[in-house]
Amino acid sequence: MGWGLRGSSSWQWHANLCFLLCRGINEGRQAAREVDLYLEKCTNLPVTGGIVKRTAGEVFAAEAVAVAA
């Protein structure tokens, strides 16, 4: 087998498959965040490991810029 799906038992194969699926989803989210950042110059999409925490001042400043545009 290719793709790093090694293991002799069914549960090992499924565990490896789940790992690859989760990794693919994570990389897709990272790519979407980078595209959003490139196109919009800012993004609210989550980073790996969670959502970026912003202060109230940052939130209100971003809303003011969005309203002005």
mmCIF file of the N, C-alpha and C atoms, coordinates in Angstrom:
data_MODEL
# 
_entry.id   MODEL 
# 
loop_
_atom_site.group_PDB 
_atom_site.id 
_atom_site.type_symbol 
_atom_site.label_atom_id 
_atom_site.label_alt_id 
_atom_site.label_comp_id 
_atom_site.label_asym_id 
_atom_site.label_entity_id 
_atom_site.label_seq_id 
_atom_site.pdbx_PDB_ins_code 
_atom_site.Cartn_x 
_atom_site.Cartn_y 
_atom_site.Cartn_z 
_atom_site.occupancy 
_atom_site.B_iso_or_equiv 
_atom_site.pdbx_formal_charge 
_atom_site.auth_seq_id 
_atom_site.auth_comp_id 
_atom_site.auth_asym_id 
_atom_site.auth_atom_id 
_atom_site.pdbx_PDB_model_num 
ATOM 1   N N  . MET A 1 1  ? 0.824   -1.179 0.000  1.00 0.00 ? 1  MET A N  1 
ATOM 2   C CA . MET A 1 1  ? 0.000   0.000  0.000  1.00 0.00 ? 1  MET A CA 1 
ATOM 3   C C  . MET A 1 1  ? 0.870   1.245  0.000  1.00 0.00 ? 1  MET A C  1 
ATOM 4   N N  . GLY A 1 2  ? 0.369   2.274  -0.589 1.00 0.00 ? 2  GLY A N  1 
ATOM 5   C CA . GLY A 1 2  ? 1.038   3.562  -0.566 1.00 0.00 ? 2  GLY A CA 1 
ATOM 6   C C  . GLY A 1 2  ? 0.420   4.459  0.485  1.00 0.00 ? 2  GLY A C  1 
ATOM 7   N N  . TRP A 1 3  ? 0.696   5.706  0.418  1.00 0.00 ? 3  TRP A N  1 
ATOM 8   C CA . TRP A 1 3  ? 0.070   6.758  1.228  1.00 0.00 ? 3  TRP A CA 1 
ATOM 9   C C  . TRP A 1 3  ? 0.283   6.589  2.726  1.00 0.00 ? 3  TRP A C  1 
ATOM 10  N N  . GLY A 1 4  ? 1.241   5.836  3.146  1.00 0.00 ? 4  GLY A N  1 
ATOM 11  C CA . GLY A 1 4  ? 1.499   5.671  4.566  1.00 0.00 ? 4  GLY A CA 1 
ATOM 12  C C  . GLY A 1 4  ? 0.497   4.785  5.278  1.00 0.00 ? 4  GLY A C  1 
ATOM 13  N N  . LEU A 1 5  ? -0.319  4.032  4.548  1.00 0.00 ? 5  LEU A N  1 
ATOM 14  C CA . LEU A 1 5  ? -1.312  3.149  5.169  1.00 0.00 ? 5  LEU A CA 1 
ATOM 15  C C  . LEU A 1 5  ? -0.677  1.784  5.404  1.00 0.00 ? 5  LEU A C  1 
ATOM 16  N N  . ARG A 1 6  ? 0.154   1.717  6.440  1.00 0.00 ? 6  ARG A N  1 
ATOM 17  C CA . ARG A 1 6  ? 0.833   0.471  6.756  1.00 0.00 ? 6  ARG A CA 1 
ATOM 18  C C  . ARG A 1 6  ? 0.226   -0.132 8.010  1.00 0.00 ? 6  ARG A C  1 
ATOM 19  N N  . GLY A 1 7  ? 0.302   -1.389 8.109  1.00 0.00 ? 7  GLY A N  1 
ATOM 20  C CA . GLY A 1 7  ? -0.225  -2.084 9.273  1.00 0.00 ? 7  GLY A CA 1 
ATOM 21  C C  . GLY A 1 7  ? -0.897  -3.363 8.837  1.00 0.00 ? 7  GLY A C  1 
ATOM 22  N N  . SER A 1 8  ? -0.787  -4.355 9.670  1.00 0.00 ? 8  SER A N  1 
ATOM 23  C CA . SER A 1 8  ? -1.299  -5.657 9.265  1.00 0.00 ? 8  SER A CA 1 
ATOM 24  C C  . SER A 1 8  ? -2.752  -5.852 9.661  1.00 0.00 ? 8  SER A C  1 
ATOM 25  N N  . SER A 1 9  ? -3.229  -5.078 10.628 1.00 0.00 ? 9  SER A N  1 
ATOM 26  C CA . SER A 1 9  ? -4.598  -5.319 11.071 1.00 0.00 ? 9  SER A CA 1 
ATOM 27  C C  . SER A 1 9  ? -5.538  -4.230 10.568 1.00 0.00 ? 9  SER A C  1 
ATOM 28  N N  . SER A 1 10 ? -6.788  -4.543 10.584 1.00 0.00 ? 10 SER A N  1 
ATOM 29  C CA . SER A 1 10 ? -7.817  -3.635 10.092 1.00 0.00 ? 10 SER A CA 1 
ATOM 30  C C  . SER A 1 10 ? -7.875  -2.355 10.918 1.00 0.00 ? 10 SER A C  1 
ATOM 31  N N  . TRP A 1 11 ? -7.742  -2.466 12.239 1.00 0.00 ? 11 TRP A N  1 
ATOM 32  C CA . TRP A 1 11 ? -7.841  -1.253 13.063 1.00 0.00 ? 11 TRP A CA 1 
ATOM 33  C C  . TRP A 1 11 ? -6.670  -0.319 12.806 1.00 0.00 ? 11 TRP A C  1 
ATOM 34  N N  . GLN A 1 12 ? -5.487  -0.879 12.512 1.00 0.00 ? 12 GLN A N  1 
ATOM 35  C CA . GLN A 1 12 ? -4.336  -0.021 12.191 1.00 0.00 ? 12 GLN A CA 1 
ATOM 36  C C  . GLN A 1 12 ? -4.569  0.703  10.876 1.00 0.00 ? 12 GLN A C  1 
ATOM 37  N N  . TRP A 1 13 ? -5.127  0.012  9.918  1.00 0.00 ? 13 TRP A N  1 
ATOM 38  C CA . TRP A 1 13 ? -5.414  0.619  8.629  1.00 0.00 ? 13 TRP A CA 1 
ATOM 39  C C  . TRP A 1 13 ? -6.413  1.747  8.790  1.00 0.00 ? 13 TRP A C  1 
ATOM 40  N N  . HIS A 1 14 ? -7.462  1.504  9.566  1.00 0.00 ? 14 HIS A N  1 
ATOM 41  C CA . HIS A 1 14 ? -8.477  2.536  9.793  1.00 0.00 ? 14 HIS A CA 1 
ATOM 42  C C  . HIS A 1 14 ? -7.915  3.716  10.578 1.00 0.00 ? 14 HIS A C  1 
ATOM 43  N N  . ALA A 1 15 ? -7.069  3.450  11.538 1.00 0.00 ? 15 ALA A N  1 
ATOM 44  C CA . ALA A 1 15 ? -6.451  4.532  12.307 1.00 0.00 ? 15 ALA A CA 1 
ATOM 45  C C  . ALA A 1 15 ? -5.586  5.398  11.394 1.00 0.00 ? 15 ALA A C  1 
ATOM 46  N N  . ASN A 1 16 ? -4.815  4.765  10.518 1.00 0.00 ? 16 ASN A N  1 
ATOM 47  C CA . ASN A 1 16 ? -4.000  5.522  9.570  1.00 0.00 ? 16 ASN A CA 1 
ATOM 48  C C  . ASN A 1 16 ? -4.855  6.319  8.601  1.00 0.00 ? 16 ASN A C  1 
ATOM 49  N N  . LEU A 1 17 ? -5.940  5.749  8.159  1.00 0.00 ? 17 LEU A N  1 
ATOM 50  C CA . LEU A 1 17 ? -6.838  6.440  7.242  1.00 0.00 ? 17 LEU A CA 1 
ATOM 51  C C  . LEU A 1 17 ? -7.460  7.655  7.918  1.00 0.00 ? 17 LEU A C  1 
ATOM 52  N N  . CYS A 1 18 ? -7.895  7.498  9.162  1.00 0.00 ? 18 CYS A N  1 
ATOM 53  C CA . CYS A 1 18 ? -8.455  8.627  9.910  1.00 0.00 ? 18 CYS A CA 1 
ATOM 54  C C  . CYS A 1 18 ? -7.420  9.728  10.089 1.00 0.00 ? 18 CYS A C  1 
ATOM 55  N N  . PHE A 1 19 ? -6.186  9.351  10.365 1.00 0.00 ? 19 PHE A N  1 
ATOM 56  C CA . PHE A 1 19 ? -5.113  10.332 10.504 1.00 0.00 ? 19 PHE A CA 1 
ATOM 57  C C  . PHE A 1 19 ? -4.935  11.116 9.204  1.00 0.00 ? 19 PHE A C  1 
ATOM 58  N N  . LEU A 1 20 ? -4.917  10.412 8.079  1.00 0.00 ? 20 LEU A N  1 
ATOM 59  C CA . LEU A 1 20 ? -4.732  11.090 6.796  1.00 0.00 ? 20 LEU A CA 1 
ATOM 60  C C  . LEU A 1 20 ? -5.905  11.992 6.455  1.00 0.00 ? 20 LEU A C  1 
ATOM 61  N N  . LEU A 1 21 ? -7.114  11.566 6.771  1.00 0.00 ? 21 LEU A N  1 
ATOM 62  C CA . LEU A 1 21 ? -8.293  12.401 6.526  1.00 0.00 ? 21 LEU A CA 1 
ATOM 63  C C  . LEU A 1 21 ? -8.248  13.672 7.366  1.00 0.00 ? 21 LEU A C  1 
ATOM 64  N N  . CYS A 1 22 ? -7.928  13.527 8.631  1.00 0.00 ? 22 CYS A N  1 
ATOM 65  C CA . CYS A 1 22 ? -7.836  14.699 9.509  1.00 0.00 ? 22 CYS A CA 1 
ATOM 66  C C  . CYS A 1 22 ? -6.736  15.636 9.045  1.00 0.00 ? 22 CYS A C  1 
ATOM 67  N N  . ARG A 1 23 ? -5.625  15.089 8.623  1.00 0.00 ? 23 ARG A N  1 
ATOM 68  C CA . ARG A 1 23 ? -4.529  15.925 8.128  1.00 0.00 ? 23 ARG A CA 1 
ATOM 69  C C  . ARG A 1 23 ? -4.944  16.660 6.860  1.00 0.00 ? 23 ARG A C  1 
ATOM 70  N N  . GLY A 1 24 ? -5.656  15.984 5.980  1.00 0.00 ? 24 GLY A N  1 
ATOM 71  C CA . GLY A 1 24 ? -6.133  16.616 4.752  1.00 0.00 ? 24 GLY A CA 1 
ATOM 72  C C  . GLY A 1 24 ? -7.113  17.738 5.024  1.00 0.00 ? 24 GLY A C  1 
ATOM 73  N N  . ILE A 1 25 ? -8.014  17.516 5.964  1.00 0.00 ? 25 ILE A N  1 
ATOM 74  C CA . ILE A 1 25 ? -8.976  18.562 6.337  1.00 0.00 ? 25 ILE A CA 1 
ATOM 75  C C  . ILE A 1 25 ? -8.239  19.760 6.907  1.00 0.00 ? 25 ILE A C  1 
ATOM 76  N N  . ASN A 1 26 ? -7.271  19.511 7.770  1.00 0.00 ? 26 ASN A N  1 
ATOM 77  C CA . ASN A 1 26 ? -6.501  20.594 8.382  1.00 0.00 ? 26 ASN A CA 1 
ATOM 78  C C  . ASN A 1 26 ? -5.730  21.390 7.337  1.00 0.00 ? 26 ASN A C  1 
ATOM 79  N N  . GLU A 1 27 ? -5.106  20.708 6.390  1.00 0.00 ? 27 GLU A N  1 
ATOM 80  C CA . GLU A 1 27 ? -4.359  21.408 5.349  1.00 0.00 ? 27 GLU A CA 1 
ATOM 81  C C  . GLU A 1 27 ? -5.295  22.202 4.443  1.00 0.00 ? 27 GLU A C  1 
ATOM 82  N N  . GLY A 1 28 ? -6.493  21.683 4.189  1.00 0.00 ? 28 GLY A N  1 
ATOM 83  C CA . GLY A 1 28 ? -7.476  22.423 3.406  1.00 0.00 ? 28 GLY A CA 1 
ATOM 84  C C  . GLY A 1 28 ? -7.909  23.695 4.107  1.00 0.00 ? 28 GLY A C  1 
ATOM 85  N N  . ARG A 1 29 ? -8.090  23.615 5.409  1.00 0.00 ? 29 ARG A N  1 
ATOM 86  C CA . ARG A 1 29 ? -8.451  24.807 6.182  1.00 0.00 ? 29 ARG A CA 1 
ATOM 87  C C  . ARG A 1 29 ? -7.331  25.831 6.155  1.00 0.00 ? 29 ARG A C  1 
ATOM 88  N N  . GLN A 1 30 ? -6.091  25.365 6.277  1.00 0.00 ? 30 GLN A N  1 
ATOM 89  C CA . GLN A 1 30 ? -4.959  26.285 6.215  1.00 0.00 ? 30 GLN A CA 1 
ATOM 90  C C  . GLN A 1 30 ? -4.884  26.967 4.855  1.00 0.00 ? 30 GLN A C  1 
ATOM 91  N N  . ALA A 1 31 ? -5.130  26.210 3.792  1.00 0.00 ? 31 ALA A N  1 
ATOM 92  C CA . ALA A 1 31 ? -5.101  26.783 2.446  1.00 0.00 ? 31 ALA A CA 1 
ATOM 93  C C  . ALA A 1 31 ? -6.213  27.817 2.282  1.00 0.00 ? 31 ALA A C  1 
ATOM 94  N N  . ALA A 1 32 ? -7.402  27.519 2.786  1.00 0.00 ? 32 ALA A N  1 
ATOM 95  C CA . ALA A 1 32 ? -8.514  28.468 2.702  1.00 0.00 ? 32 ALA A CA 1 
ATOM 96  C C  . ALA A 1 32 ? -8.198  29.747 3.463  1.00 0.00 ? 32 ALA A C  1 
ATOM 97  N N  . ARG A 1 33 ? -7.548  29.613 4.613  1.00 0.00 ? 33 ARG A N  1 
ATOM 98  C CA . ARG A 1 33 ? -7.182  30.786 5.406  1.00 0.00 ? 33 ARG A CA 1 
ATOM 99  C C  . ARG A 1 33 ? -6.166  31.642 4.664  1.00 0.00 ? 33 ARG A C  1 
ATOM 100 N N  . GLU A 1 34 ? -5.184  31.014 4.024  1.00 0.00 ? 34 GLU A N  1 
ATOM 101 C CA . GLU A 1 34 ? -4.173  31.759 3.277  1.00 0.00 ? 34 GLU A CA 1 
ATOM 102 C C  . GLU A 1 34 ? -4.790  32.473 2.071  1.00 0.00 ? 34 GLU A C  1 
ATOM 103 N N  . VAL A 1 35 ? -5.714  31.809 1.378  1.00 0.00 ? 35 VAL A N  1 
ATOM 104 C CA . VAL A 1 35 ? -6.382  32.440 0.238  1.00 0.00 ? 35 VAL A CA 1 
ATOM 105 C C  . VAL A 1 35 ? -7.209  33.631 0.708  1.00 0.00 ? 35 VAL A C  1 
ATOM 106 N N  . ASP A 1 36 ? -7.945  33.465 1.794  1.00 0.00 ? 36 ASP A N  1 
ATOM 107 C CA . ASP A 1 36 ? -8.745  34.557 2.349  1.00 0.00 ? 36 ASP A CA 1 
ATOM 108 C C  . ASP A 1 36 ? -7.853  35.722 2.757  1.00 0.00 ? 36 ASP A C  1 
ATOM 109 N N  . LEU A 1 37 ? -6.736  35.419 3.389  1.00 0.00 ? 37 LEU A N  1 
ATOM 110 C CA . LEU A 1 37 ? -5.799  36.455 3.808  1.00 0.00 ? 37 LEU A CA 1 
ATOM 111 C C  . LEU A 1 37 ? -5.221  37.194 2.595  1.00 0.00 ? 37 LEU A C  1 
ATOM 112 N N  . TYR A 1 38 ? -4.913  36.469 1.539  1.00 0.00 ? 38 TYR A N  1 
ATOM 113 C CA . TYR A 1 38 ? -4.367  37.085 0.330  1.00 0.00 ? 38 TYR A CA 1 
ATOM 114 C C  . TYR A 1 38 ? -5.404  37.978 -0.358 1.00 0.00 ? 38 TYR A C  1 
ATOM 115 N N  . LEU A 1 39 ? -6.636  37.494 -0.467 1.00 0.00 ? 39 LEU A N  1 
ATOM 116 C CA . LEU A 1 39 ? -7.662  38.239 -1.190 1.00 0.00 ? 39 LEU A CA 1 
ATOM 117 C C  . LEU A 1 39 ? -8.239  39.399 -0.389 1.00 0.00 ? 39 LEU A C  1 
ATOM 118 N N  . GLU A 1 40 ? -8.467  39.181 0.888  1.00 0.00 ? 40 GLU A N  1 
ATOM 119 C CA . GLU A 1 40 ? -9.146  40.170 1.721  1.00 0.00 ? 40 GLU A CA 1 
ATOM 120 C C  . GLU A 1 40 ? -8.208  40.986 2.598  1.00 0.00 ? 40 GLU A C  1 
ATOM 121 N N  . LYS A 1 41 ? -6.945  40.595 2.662  1.00 0.00 ? 41 LYS A N  1 
ATOM 122 C CA . LYS A 1 41 ? -5.929  41.236 3.511  1.00 0.00 ? 41 LYS A CA 1 
ATOM 123 C C  . LYS A 1 41 ? -6.178  41.032 5.001  1.00 0.00 ? 41 LYS A C  1 
ATOM 124 N N  . CYS A 1 42 ? -7.203  40.311 5.358  1.00 0.00 ? 42 CYS A N  1 
ATOM 125 C CA . CYS A 1 42 ? -7.458  39.905 6.747  1.00 0.00 ? 42 CYS A CA 1 
ATOM 126 C C  . CYS A 1 42 ? -8.341  38.667 6.684  1.00 0.00 ? 42 CYS A C  1 
ATOM 127 N N  . THR A 1 43 ? -8.412  37.954 7.791  1.00 0.00 ? 43 THR A N  1 
ATOM 128 C CA . THR A 1 43 ? -9.234  36.742 7.808  1.00 0.00 ? 43 THR A CA 1 
ATOM 129 C C  . THR A 1 43 ? -9.753  36.481 9.213  1.00 0.00 ? 43 THR A C  1 
ATOM 130 N N  . ASN A 1 44 ? -10.915 35.888 9.270  1.00 0.00 ? 44 ASN A N  1 
ATOM 131 C CA . ASN A 1 44 ? -11.483 35.442 10.538 1.00 0.00 ? 44 ASN A CA 1 
ATOM 132 C C  . ASN A 1 44 ? -11.517 33.918 10.615 1.00 0.00 ? 44 ASN A C  1 
ATOM 133 N N  . LEU A 1 45 ? -10.942 33.263 9.617  1.00 0.00 ? 45 LEU A N  1 
ATOM 134 C CA . LEU A 1 45 ? -10.933 31.808 9.610  1.00 0.00 ? 45 LEU A CA 1 
ATOM 135 C C  . LEU A 1 45 ? -9.979  31.294 10.688 1.00 0.00 ? 45 LEU A C  1 
ATOM 136 N N  . PRO A 1 46 ? -10.322 30.170 11.304 1.00 0.00 ? 46 PRO A N  1 
ATOM 137 C CA . PRO A 1 46 ? -9.488  29.659 12.395 1.00 0.00 ? 46 PRO A CA 1 
ATOM 138 C C  . PRO A 1 46 ? -8.131  29.164 11.901 1.00 0.00 ? 46 PRO A C  1 
ATOM 139 N N  . VAL A 1 47 ? -7.171  29.233 12.794 1.00 0.00 ? 47 VAL A N  1 
ATOM 140 C CA . VAL A 1 47 ? -5.842  28.695 12.518 1.00 0.00 ? 47 VAL A CA 1 
ATOM 141 C C  . VAL A 1 47 ? -5.784  27.270 13.040 1.00 0.00 ? 47 VAL A C  1 
ATOM 142 N N  . THR A 1 48 ? -4.686  26.617 12.776 1.00 0.00 ? 48 THR A N  1 
ATOM 143 C CA . THR A 1 48 ? -4.506  25.276 13.299 1.00 0.00 ? 48 THR A CA 1 
ATOM 144 C C  . THR A 1 48 ? -4.552  25.308 14.817 1.00 0.00 ? 48 THR A C  1 
ATOM 145 N N  . GLY A 1 49 ? -5.389  24.497 15.375 1.00 0.00 ? 49 GLY A N  1 
ATOM 146 C CA . GLY A 1 49 ? -5.469  24.428 16.829 1.00 0.00 ? 49 GLY A CA 1 
ATOM 147 C C  . GLY A 1 49 ? -6.537  25.305 17.442 1.00 0.00 ? 49 GLY A C  1 
ATOM 148 N N  . GLY A 1 50 ? -7.236  26.078 16.662 1.00 0.00 ? 50 GLY A N  1 
ATOM 149 C CA . GLY A 1 50 ? -8.306  26.875 17.241 1.00 0.00 ? 50 GLY A CA 1 
ATOM 150 C C  . GLY A 1 50 ? -8.469  28.230 16.586 1.00 0.00 ? 50 GLY A C  1 
ATOM 151 N N  . ILE A 1 51 ? -9.296  29.028 17.189 1.00 0.00 ? 51 ILE A N  1 
ATOM 152 C CA . ILE A 1 51 ? -9.629  30.342 16.663 1.00 0.00 ? 51 ILE A CA 1 
ATOM 153 C C  . ILE A 1 51 ? -8.667  31.369 17.238 1.00 0.00 ? 51 ILE A C  1 
ATOM 154 N N  . VAL A 1 52 ? -8.263  32.308 16.405 1.00 0.00 ? 52 VAL A N  1 
ATOM 155 C CA . VAL A 1 52 ? -7.382  33.377 16.846 1.00 0.00 ? 52 VAL A CA 1 
ATOM 156 C C  . VAL A 1 52 ? -8.162  34.277 17.791 1.00 0.00 ? 52 VAL A C  1 
ATOM 157 N N  . LYS A 1 53 ? -7.617  34.490 18.974 1.00 0.00 ? 53 LYS A N  1 
ATOM 158 C CA . LYS A 1 53 ? -8.284  35.339 19.950 1.00 0.00 ? 53 LYS A CA 1 
ATOM 159 C C  . LYS A 1 53 ? -7.904  36.786 19.691 1.00 0.00 ? 53 LYS A C  1 
ATOM 160 N N  . ARG A 1 54 ? -8.917  37.645 19.636 1.00 0.00 ? 54 ARG A N  1 
ATOM 161 C CA . ARG A 1 54 ? -8.692  39.066 19.411 1.00 0.00 ? 54 ARG A CA 1 
ATOM 162 C C  . ARG A 1 54 ? -9.308  39.856 20.545 1.00 0.00 ? 54 ARG A C  1 
ATOM 163 N N  . THR A 1 55 ? -8.733  41.021 20.778 1.00 0.00 ? 55 THR A N  1 
ATOM 164 C CA . THR A 1 55 ? -9.289  41.895 21.810 1.00 0.00 ? 55 THR A CA 1 
ATOM 165 C C  . THR A 1 55 ? -10.514 42.605 21.244 1.00 0.00 ? 55 THR A C  1 
ATOM 166 N N  . ALA A 1 56 ? -11.292 43.197 22.126 1.00 0.00 ? 56 ALA A N  1 
ATOM 167 C CA . ALA A 1 56 ? -12.479 43.933 21.689 1.00 0.00 ? 56 ALA A CA 1 
ATOM 168 C C  . ALA A 1 56 ? -12.084 45.081 20.765 1.00 0.00 ? 56 ALA A C  1 
ATOM 169 N N  . GLY A 1 57 ? -10.961 45.741 21.056 1.00 0.00 ? 57 GLY A N  1 
ATOM 170 C CA . GLY A 1 57 ? -10.494 46.832 20.206 1.00 0.00 ? 57 GLY A CA 1 
ATOM 171 C C  . GLY A 1 57 ? -10.200 46.375 18.791 1.00 0.00 ? 57 GLY A C  1 
ATOM 172 N N  . GLU A 1 58 ? -9.605  45.204 18.652 1.00 0.00 ? 58 GLU A N  1 
ATOM 173 C CA . GLU A 1 58 ? -9.312  44.665 17.325 1.00 0.00 ? 58 GLU A CA 1 
ATOM 174 C C  . GLU A 1 58 ? -10.594 44.329 16.579 1.00 0.00 ? 58 GLU A C  1 
ATOM 175 N N  . VAL A 1 59 ? -11.576 43.790 17.276 1.00 0.00 ? 59 VAL A N  1 
ATOM 176 C CA . VAL A 1 59 ? -12.850 43.453 16.648 1.00 0.00 ? 59 VAL A CA 1 
ATOM 177 C C  . VAL A 1 59 ? -13.548 44.707 16.136 1.00 0.00 ? 59 VAL A C  1 
ATOM 178 N N  . PHE A 1 60 ? -13.630 45.736 17.004 1.00 0.00 ? 60 PHE A N  1 
ATOM 179 C CA . PHE A 1 60 ? -14.311 46.974 16.618 1.00 0.00 ? 60 PHE A CA 1 
ATOM 180 C C  . PHE A 1 60 ? -13.569 47.691 15.499 1.00 0.00 ? 60 PHE A C  1 
ATOM 181 N N  . ALA A 1 61 ? -12.239 47.652 15.516 1.00 0.00 ? 61 ALA A N  1 
ATOM 182 C CA . ALA A 1 61 ? -11.456 48.284 14.453 1.00 0.00 ? 61 ALA A CA 1 
ATOM 183 C C  . ALA A 1 61 ? -11.700 47.579 13.131 1.00 0.00 ? 61 ALA A C  1 
ATOM 184 N N  . ALA A 1 62 ? -11.764 46.257 13.125 1.00 0.00 ? 62 ALA A N  1 
ATOM 185 C CA . ALA A 1 62 ? -12.019 45.499 11.898 1.00 0.00 ? 62 ALA A CA 1 
ATOM 186 C C  . ALA A 1 62 ? -13.420 45.789 11.372 1.00 0.00 ? 62 ALA A C  1 
ATOM 187 N N  . GLU A 1 63 ? -14.403 45.923 12.276 1.00 0.00 ? 63 GLU A N  1 
ATOM 188 C CA . GLU A 1 63 ? -15.760 46.243 11.847 1.00 0.00 ? 63 GLU A CA 1 
ATOM 189 C C  . GLU A 1 63 ? -15.824 47.651 11.266 1.00 0.00 ? 63 GLU A C  1 
ATOM 190 N N  . ALA A 1 64 ? -15.104 48.578 11.843 1.00 0.00 ? 64 ALA A N  1 
ATOM 191 C CA . ALA A 1 64 ? -15.096 49.954 11.332 1.00 0.00 ? 64 ALA A CA 1 
ATOM 192 C C  . ALA A 1 64 ? -14.501 50.008 9.937  1.00 0.00 ? 64 ALA A C  1 
ATOM 193 N N  . VAL A 1 65 ? -13.454 49.254 9.707  1.00 0.00 ? 65 VAL A N  1 
ATOM 194 C CA . VAL A 1 65 ? -12.843 49.209 8.386  1.00 0.00 ? 65 VAL A CA 1 
ATOM 195 C C  . VAL A 1 65 ? -13.810 48.583 7.383  1.00 0.00 ? 65 VAL A C  1 
ATOM 196 N N  . ALA A 1 66 ? -14.507 47.531 7.778  1.00 0.00 ? 66 ALA A N  1 
ATOM 197 C CA . ALA A 1 66 ? -15.461 46.860 6.892  1.00 0.00 ? 66 ALA A CA 1 
ATOM 198 C C  . ALA A 1 66 ? -16.624 47.775 6.547  1.00 0.00 ? 66 ALA A C  1 
ATOM 199 N N  . VAL A 1 67 ? -17.091 48.558 7.500  1.00 0.00 ? 67 VAL A N  1 
ATOM 200 C CA . VAL A 1 67 ? -18.212 49.472 7.262  1.00 0.00 ? 67 VAL A CA 1 
ATOM 201 C C  . VAL A 1 67 ? -17.771 50.614 6.355  1.00 0.00 ? 67 VAL A C  1 
ATOM 202 N N  . ALA A 1 68 ? -16.551 51.093 6.543  1.00 0.00 ? 68 ALA A N  1 
ATOM 203 C CA . ALA A 1 68 ? -16.034 52.202 5.742  1.00 0.00 ? 68 ALA A CA 1 
ATOM 204 C C  . ALA A 1 68 ? -15.790 51.794 4.289  1.00 0.00 ? 68 ALA A C  1 
ATOM 205 N N  . ALA A 1 69 ? -15.540 50.528 4.064  1.00 0.00 ? 69 ALA A N  1 
ATOM 206 C CA . ALA A 1 69 ? -15.210 50.056 2.697  1.00 0.00 ? 69 ALA A CA 1 
ATOM 207 C C  . ALA A 1 69 ? -16.411 49.920 1.821  1.00 0.00 ? 69 ALA A C  1 
# 
